Amino acid sequence: MNTILDIYKIGRGPSSSHTMAVKSIVLDFIKKHPNADRFVARAGGSLALTGLGHKTDFIMQQVFEESFKFTEQSGKVILDKTYQDIENPCPLEMTALYEGSQDVKVVYFSIGGGDFAKKGQEVPAVQFEYDSFAKLQSNLNKHIKDPSKLVSKEEFEHIKKAWQTMQFCIKQGLTKTGVLDGGLNYMRQAKDRYSKKDYLSAFAYAVAEENASAETDIVTCPTCGACGILPAILYYQKLYNQLDDSQIYRALIVAGLIAEIVKMVMPTSGAAYGCQAEVGVACAMSAGALAWISGGNIAQIEAAASIALEDCLGMTCDPVLGLVQVPCIDRNALKANSIMNYVNYAMFNMTNRVRHFDKTLLAMKETGRDMNERYRETSTGGLAEQYLKDEKEFFIENPYS
Ligand code: SF4
């Protein structure tokens, strides 16, 4: 059974599916084949198409180099854009080569939010306690004043660590200026937004920019690409509404339980279901958490999470140059600014309160299934395609640097 630890993974971005999970896969395979002479990691699908921008090749090479520092073993990395697997958009074929005996080949899938599975694996790769809001409802309702009763001591300790990591990341991001690597000439915004007293945006930019640069550990909530929204909301509440840390831990539990439900229904993966499954879910988590902070009852928490998800239905994933920068970073800040509206609608719009999170979630899943793969983290459609058409116009020297 997975726990809230699996929702809030702590580590380096820029992508939970393209770097975090890939790192875990390569480590898992090396560990299972300690006596192999050589290894080959062949990434396909979205991992190959956006791999350079998402640092997929870099992280695989790094794992090989670190693992084989004191051995004669070696590893080769391939981003193979022709390699597709009909079962999953993010396949990673791992091969262990042995001198004089048979090679071993295993296909893994990166399934979103830093999770992975093996092709052919029978049990569901992620298995949480709650698979619908309807099921969570009575338990959360019973402990609405103190949701910490719904998690173990270990989970609670992890939540504390996650909150420390989130705050550190915001503080780091607020100190930095300059252009992010990757070729887009993206200028960091966080410090500037802070100086202009646009604090909520500044906090979201700070985390999303730290994630894009992979310079500081972040917390998946539910993914790396969408990691700026929830910390921004909570840090703003701490600083400007005097919310103490013990309440923030409980808000993180509410948000985490909402993410658990989502993950039981569908992966939080832009490559599988578009950005609605990443930023959309981050909005649902944040709106649910803020509704709880605002004293909302269980129906209002559900309505807030549901309205947030509704507003993100159909949101595509088309990162320019395969980087987790455009549209990802602005989107974190813009959506952080929408959370209060979602919550206000849920708390005060008493005449129209028919909201079912489970139904909205199923709608999101179906929408994602119908989405053309050009808009599911392949960087072949949408913004990614348009920017490439006007390459000369966009990839000029940054006029503000
Ligand atoms: S567009 Fe959304 S899903 Fe795609 S990489 Fe950016 S944040 Fe992730």
Residues whose N, C-alpha, C, O or C-beta is under 5 A from the ligand:
A	BS01	SF4	G225 A226 G270 G274 C275 E278 T316 C317 D318 P319 C328
